Amino acid sequence: MNTFTEDGLWEAIQTLGWDVRADDIALEIAGTQVYEIEGDGTRWKPVKGTRKYNKDAFIVIKNRSRNPYVPSLTTEQQKVNDEVK
């Protein structure tokens, strides 16, 4: 079993070639759920917006600088892009 250490985190970031000073690196929790139905605040009917962390939740190390937002194109936009190439 591997033990998580801070040195291990820095080694992983270095292995990936990320620059800690220049890149926007974020730690996020995944594997959660948010209740979207109004409830009365009990265990079975929590208040709307309550976040529950699943037993198999995990931590994601994300480099936002290297994950550009690219929206999908409509069929017409794709045709124009294909014609220009």
Helices and strands as residue ranges (DSSP letters): H 6-15, E 25-34, E 51-63, G 64-66, H 75-84
